[in-house]
Amino acid sequence: MTKQRSAKSGPARTARPDPPPRWRERWRRRCTPWTFAGPAAALLALFFAYPLLAGLYQSFTADRDGVTTWVGLAQYRRMAADPVFWAALRNTGLILLVQVPVMIGLALLLAFGLNQSWLRLRAGFRIAYFLPAVTMLVAYSVVFRVLLKTDGGLVNQMLGAVGLPDVDWLNGPGWARLALIGSITWRWTGYNAVILLAGLQSIAREQYEAAAIDGAGPLTTFVRVVMPQLRPVILFCSVTSTIGTLQLFDENYVLTGGGPGNATTTPVLYLYKVGFEQLDFGYAAAISWVVVAIIGLISYAQFRFIGKDGSR
């Protein structure tokens, strides 16, 4: 009888498993993302966060007779009275004020030129202007050093061909700064032009046509249509160029070695000399943290004053 009732009522229902406890579910939701992101986070902490914190600790120490001792803010007070450090900051400020605006302006003009529909071989021009950006820093610095040699350099030969006297490009303070600014501008103008060109091409052609229908001229179209939409791209180029200038090392190290008379020394080059030539790592760490603070402050100011409208 029992077997007959079982056959009539069909297959027996399987019981549902009990749901996992709530605490186990919460734990699994929290741990699952870290299962994937954990290795990357560990590598980031090992190779990025730890050196930063170790450098910060080292900036409060000094090596005296082979023994590392805690000196508090002594390295920062020493920096405040160091004329070479202030000279390096002035050199970097001068390059920032002169080179970055000139380079962004040239890159903007270049981007407008490359964006014209009547221009032939546009792809070839874009590649040609971008090529300096992929050139090795040391390699192009060596080339500029050869070109700017006082005796027999190509630039002085060209000046002599038109009757002008030779220029001591790398041994005079003013000429050395000019040579450094020129070499940086040559390398990075095409890179920024390509980024600005991408920003220009993201503006819809209908907006140009609408401005033309409203009677706007080229200048009004540029101010009212192009610039508001290009502002975030200009901000990006300005911030990255500023950070690159504050980290300037290869060009002036190869071209002039920071001379003559610290005329082209920058904070990072000075940091290198203090740390790896004088083996004063505590002072070098303090310089590095001041450079980081300056980069953060300038980048924040640029975001506040250049990007406030573009971010909306």
N, C-alpha and C positions, 0 to 999 in steps of 0.2 A: 504493500500500500504506500509505503514511504517513497519507493522508487517511482511509482506511478504519479504521485503528486509533484515530484521533482521534475519529471519529464513534461508535465502540463504547464508548470509555472515558468519554463524557459531557463536560460543559464543564470546561475547565481550572480548577483551584483557584487563587484569588488569594492571593498571599503576604501574611502578616500584617505590618503595619508594625512596625518596631523600637520597643520601649518607650522613652519619653524617658529620658534619663539621670537617675539618682537625685537629683543635685544640682538639676536643673531642676525636678523634682517638688516637692522641699522648698521651693525658692524660690517656686514658684507658690502653694503652700499658705500660705506666710507673707505673701505680698504681696496675695493676693486680698482678705482682710478689710480691709486698709488702703486698697484701691481704693475701698471703699464708706465706710469710716469716716474716711479721710484728710481730706476737705474739712471735715467737722465738727470734727475734731481741730485742723486748722489755724486755723479760726475761733475755737475755744476758746482756743488758745494766743495768738492775736492780741489778742482782746478781753478775756481773763480772766487768763491766766497772765502775759502781759507787763506789764499794768498793776500786778499784784500785786508782781512782782519789781522793777519800776521804782519803785513806792512804797516797797518795802523799802530799796532803794538810796538813795532820796531822804531816808529817815529818818536816814541817817548823814551827811547833808550840810547845809550852811547857805548861804544867799545873802548874800554880803557885798559890798556896793558893785557889785551886778550880776554878781558872779562866784561860781559855785557851788564851794564848797570842801569837802573831806572833813573832818568833825569827829568821827568815831567815835561814841562813846556820849554825846556832849555833850547831844543833844536829849533823851535818856532821863534823864540826870541833871537836866536843867532841869525835866523833867516831875515828877520825884520831889519837887522843891522848889516846885512851882507850887500855890498854895492854891486857885486856881480849878478846876484839874483835879481836885483831891481833893474839892472841893465838888460838882463834877459827878458824881463817882463815888458820893458819899454820897447825893445826890438819887436816882440810879438804883437804888442799893441799897435805899433806902426804898420806892421804887415797886415794886421786885421783891418785897420782903417783905410789902407790904400789898396791892398791886393784883392780883398774879398769883394768890395763894391765894384772895382774895375772888372774883375773876372765875371761876376754875375751880370753886369751890364753887357759885356762882350758876348757872354753865353746867350743872353736874351736876344741880342741882335742876330746872332748866328742861328738861333732857333727860328726866328721869324724868316730869315732867308731860306733856311732848309724847308720851311713849311709852304713855300710858294709853289703853286701848281705849275707855273711856267718853267720852273727850274728843271733842266735836264740832268740825268745821272744823279738824282737825289740820293739814291741808296749808296752810290760810290762816295759822294761827299760825306754822308753820315759816317760811313766806315772810316774814312780818312781822318775826320775830326775826332773820332772816338779812339783811334789807335794809340795816341799818347797816353791815355788812361790805363792801358794794359801793358805799357812799357814798364820794365822794372825800375824801381826808384833809383837804385844805385847806378844802373846802366845809363839812364838818361842824365843823371847828375855828372857822371864821368864825361859824357858827350859834351855837356855844357861847359865843363871845366876845360876841355880841349878847345872848344870853339872860342872861349873867352880868354885864352892865354894872352898875356901882354905881348910876348914875343912870338910872332908867327901864328897867332890865332886867326881863324877865318874872319871873325867879326872885325878885328883890327885891320886885316888885309882889305876888307870891303870899305872900311872908313878911309884907309889910305888911298884906295882907288879913286875916291871922289875928293881927295885933297884934304881930308880931315886928319888931325893928329891921332896917335894911338891913345887908347884909354886903358888905365891900369884897373881893369874891371874887378879883380879879386883881391887887390891889396889896398884899395882906398875905402874908407868906411862907407861913404855915400854910394860909390859905384858898386861895392860888394852887396849892399842892401838891394840896390836896383837889379843887380844880376840875379839875386835870390828871388826877388818878386817876379822878375820876368820868367825865370825857369818854372816857378810854381804855376804861374798863369798859363804858360804854354801847355803844361801837362793836364790841368784840370778844367780848362775852359770847354773843351769838347765834351767832356763827361757831363758837365752841368747843362750844356746845350742840348744833349740828347734827352736828358730828363725833362727840361723845359719844353722841348719839342713834343714829348709825349703828353704833357699837360695841354699844349696848344691843340693837339689833335683830338683831345677829349671834348673840346668845345664844339657844340653842334653847329653845322653850317647855317641852319635856319636862323640862328641868333644873329649872325652877320647879315643875313638877308633882311631880317626884321629891322636891324639898325639902319641899313641902307634905305629901306622904305621910309623910315622915320626921318630921313635926311641927315643922319649922323655921318660926319666925315671920318677919315682914318684916325685922327687923334682922339675924337670923342668915342669912337668905337673901341679904341685901345683902352681908354681910361674907364669907360662905363661898362664895357662888355668883357674885355679880355682880362684886365688886371684883377677884378674881383674874383674871377674863377681861377686865375693863375696864382693867386696869393698863397695857397697852401704849398704849391710846388716851389715857389720862390722861398718860402719859409724853410722847406726841407733842404734846399740847396744852401741857404744861408747857415743853417744849423750845422750841417755836415761839413761845410767849408770852414766854419769857425772852429769846430772840434779838430779838424785836420790841421789847421794852422797852429792851434795850441799844442798839438802833438808833433810839431815839426822837428824832424831830426835828421833824416837821411840826406836831404838836399844840402843843408848848411854844413853837415859833417863832412860830406865829400867835396863840396865846392870850396869852402873857406875854412873848415875846421872850427867855425865859430868866430874867427878873426875877421879883419885885423882889430886887435884890442877889444875883443868881445862885441864888436859891432854887429855880428850876425849870430851871436849866441842866443839860444832860446831856452826856456826852462827845462825842456826834456833833454837837450844836449848838455846843459849844465848838470842836470840830474845824473846823466850817464858819466860825466867826468868825475863828479863827486863820488858816485857809487863804485865805478869799476876802475877808475884810475887812482883815486885817493883812498879807495876801500873804506869810505865813511858811510856805511849803509844806513845808519840812523838818520843822518842829515838828508841823505837821498830819499829815504822814505817820507820824511817830512815835506820835502819839496814836491814829491809825487802827490801827496794828499792836498797840498795847496793848489796844485794844478787841477786836480779833480774838482775841488770846490769852485775854482774860477770857471771851469767848463760848465758846471751845473748852474752857476749864477747867470752867466751870459746866455746859456740856452733857455733858461727860464724867462729872462728879459726878452729874448727874441720871440718866444711863444706869446708873451703878454702883449708886445707892441706890434708885432707883424702878423701874428696868427689869430688875433682876437676876433676879427671879422670873418676870416676864412673858416674858423672852426664852427661857426654857427650854421 
